[in-house]
């Protein structure tokens, strides 16, 4: 099954009762100063305009472990599938995910589902591509639905890594190449960060997620993706450990790498929001070694 679908495919399947469309947008403005962390659910924007029949999937609260010390924390597989069942996404349903931003939020929910053993699809280019194609939009609340049977769970814990696992890699006690998906200025520590400290986890390489998209917000063709990632990284030995600020843009990297056939990938869920908050954990600034 193809991971990505285009707007024309989705339009042709909007009336299919077996297809559920979810908008995973969260609003997370760029920081204006260090520690400037502002976030809000994307529901209000969804109310204003959305793909007909879609529903808003709240990654900030309903689809997150809100008791964790960092935002967007992965919920238990059972909590995830139960929350999605309330949105009409469950047994017998195929899910297409989009967002109204850069595609990172859709990738995040796609990876969350992948971690429970559920294959979903992502609308390439998201709502911007849908709108550019001149396709219909709706506004206002969704119609009431009857919750469906939750999906059966086949967890894939290897798709995630926690802080202790990253600490082991940094200490040289475990294998894995750390890859930061933030932009170069954030990676190098030359731009304001919304987190507690600037920079990146020692030993990291930098693969900004935005480099993997074209000017229209679609993932690059596979040949161009491979060139953007580079053969050294793409074919490196050992697992790739992806992180960013909150495990969101890292998911776009994970999706791109998966498109190219890479399998040994894990996302550090807490990412820099968790790591930078603990002053005992090392961070460094500057460019990665050439």
N, C-alpha and C positions, 0 to 999 in steps of 0.2 A: 504494500500500500504506500502510495506516495505521501510524504509528509506535508508537502506544500500543495495548495490548490489556488487557482486564480479566481478573480471576481466572476468571470463568465461561468466557470464550473459551479460556483456557489449559487449564482442566480438561477441556474438550471435546476438546482436541487433544493431551493428554498421551500418548496411545497411538499417535499418528501417528509412524511411523518417520522421517518427513521433518522433524520438529520437534525441535530440540535446545534444552534449557533450561540456562542458565548463571547461577550465582550469583556476582556480581562483588564481593562485600563485602570491604572492608578495614577494620580497626579503627584509628581515628585519634582518640584521646581529645582533648578540649578542653585547651588548655594551662593549667597552674596558675601559671606564671610565664614571663617572656620567655625564649625559647630552649628551652622545654619541648617537645621534639619526640619523641613516642613513637608508634610505628606497628608493627603486626603484621598478618600475613596473616589473612584471615577463615576459614581452613579449619577451625579447631577449632569455631567457631560453626556452620559448615555441617554438620560431623559430628553435632552435637547435634540439629539440626532443619533440614530442607530440603524443598523441593517434590519430590515423588516423581520419580525419574529425572533430576533435575538434577545438574550437576557444578559443582565450584568452579573458577572462572577466577581465577587468581592475578595480580592487577594489580600486586602489589608486586615479584614476581621473574620468574615465567615469561612474563608478558605485558608486560615492561618492559625497557628498556635499563639493566641494572644497572651499566654502566660509566660512566654519566653522573654529573654532579656533583649531581644532584637526584633525588628519588624519583619514581617512576611515569613516568619518561621514556619517550617514545614509542619503541617498537622499530622496526626496519625493517619495511616491509610484508611482506617474505618471512618474517621471524622471527615476525611476528604470525600470519599465516595458517598457518604450520607448527605453531606452538604450539596454535592452536585446532583444527587437524586431529587432534591427539593427544587432544583432548577430544571428538572425534566431530563437530565443526562444520566443514563444508567443502562441497565441490561437492554440489549436490542437497539441501542442508539449509537449512531456515529456522531462524533463531535468535531465541529470546526471552530477554531478559536481565532479571534482577531483582537486588535486594540486600536486605539485612536492616536497612538504616539509613534514610537520608533520600531515596534515589533518585538521589543524586549519582553513586555508583559505577556504577550501571547506565547512566546517561547518558554517563559517561566511556567505557565500553567501546563503547557505541553510536556515539559520535563517532569513536573509533579505527577501528571498522569502516567507518564512512562515509568516512573518509579513505583507505581502500583501495578504495573503490568498491563496498562491500558494504552492502546494506540489511538492517538488523536491526530487531527490535521490542523494546519495553520494557514490562514488566508494570507498569501504572500502580498506584502504591501499594505495589509490591513485596511482600515476604513478609508484612508487616503486614496488607496487604489480603487476602492469601491466608488467613492465619490468622483474621482477623476474619470471613471468610466461612465458617469452620468446615470448610475443605477438608482433605483428608488430608495428613499430614506423614510423612516418613521420617527415620530417623537412621542413622548408621553409614556406612562407606565405600561408594563407588559400585561397581557391578559392573564387571569388566574389559570393555573394548571394543576393537574393532579400529579403529585409526586410519583416517580417511577421506582421500580425495584433497583436498589443500588447494585453497581457492578460487583462481580466476584473479584477478590483481591489476589494478586500474585506478586507480592512485594519484591522489589529489586534494590535492596539496601546498598548494593555496591555502587549505585549511581549517586550516592551522597557521602560526604565525609564531614566529620565534626572537628572541633577545635583541637582536640587531643591528637587526631590523625594528622592534622596539618603541623602541629608542634613536632610530631615524630619525624616528619619529612624535613622540617627546618633543622632539626638536630642531627640529621643524617642517619636516623634509625629506621627509616622506611623509604621505599622507592616512590618516586612521583615527581613530575615536573609541574611546579606551580605556574599558573598563567593568570595574569590580571587582565580583565576585560575593560577596565576603565580607560579613558583617553590618556594620551601621553602626558599632558600637563598634570593631571591628577596622579598618575603613576609616579612621575618624577617629583611631585610635591611642589610644583611651581604655581599651582592654582588653589583657590580656596576649596576646602573640603567640608562636606556636611558631617564628617565623622570626627572623632576625638583627636586624631593625629594625622598629619600629612604623610604621603608616601605609600610604600607597598611592603609586602612581606618579603624578607630577604630570600634571595634565590629565585625570585619570580622573573618570568619573561612577560613582556607586554604585548597583548594582541587586542587592541581596541575593537570592541564589537561593531562600532559604526563603520569600520573599514570593510565589513563583510556585506554591506548593502550598496545598491546602486543609488543614483540620484533620486529615484522615485520610491525609495524605501523597500525595495524588493531584494531578496538575497541574490548575490551575484551568481551567474552561471557557474557550474561546477569547475570548469577550467580556470575561471577568474578567481573563484573561491580558493582553489588550491594554490594559486599564485599569491594571493593576498596572505594566506596563512604561512606559506613557505614550506619547501620540502623538508627542511631540517626539523621543524616542529611537527609537521603532519606525519612524518614517518619515524619520529623519535621512539626510543624504546621506553617501556614503563608507562604507567598510567598518567594521564593528564589531569591535573587538579585545577579546576577553574574557580575563580572567585572574582568579586568586584566589590561594590559597596554593600549590597544586600542580597546577592545571589540572583539578580535579575538580568543584567546585561550579560553575565556569565552564561545564562541559559541560551542566549542568542548564539554565543560561541559554541555551546554544546550542540545546538541544532545544526549549525553549519558543519561542524566536524562530523556529526552523524550522517549528514547528507553525503559526505565524502567517504563514508565507510568506517570511520574511526569508532571503536567500541569501548575502549578502556578509558572512560571519562567519568569523573565524579565532580560534583559541585560542592564547594564549601558553603553550607547554608548560611552560617552567621556572617561570613565574609568580613569586610573591614568594620562594619558596625559593631560586631562582637570583638574582633581582634584588636582594633585600635583603642577600644575602651579599657583594655587591661594594660596598664603601663608596664607590667612585667614582661609582656610579649614584645619581641624585637620588631622594629620597622626601620626602613631605610628610605632615602630619597635619591634622586638622580636617575639617569638612564640605566637600563639593564646593560650588562657587559656585552660588547659586540661579539 
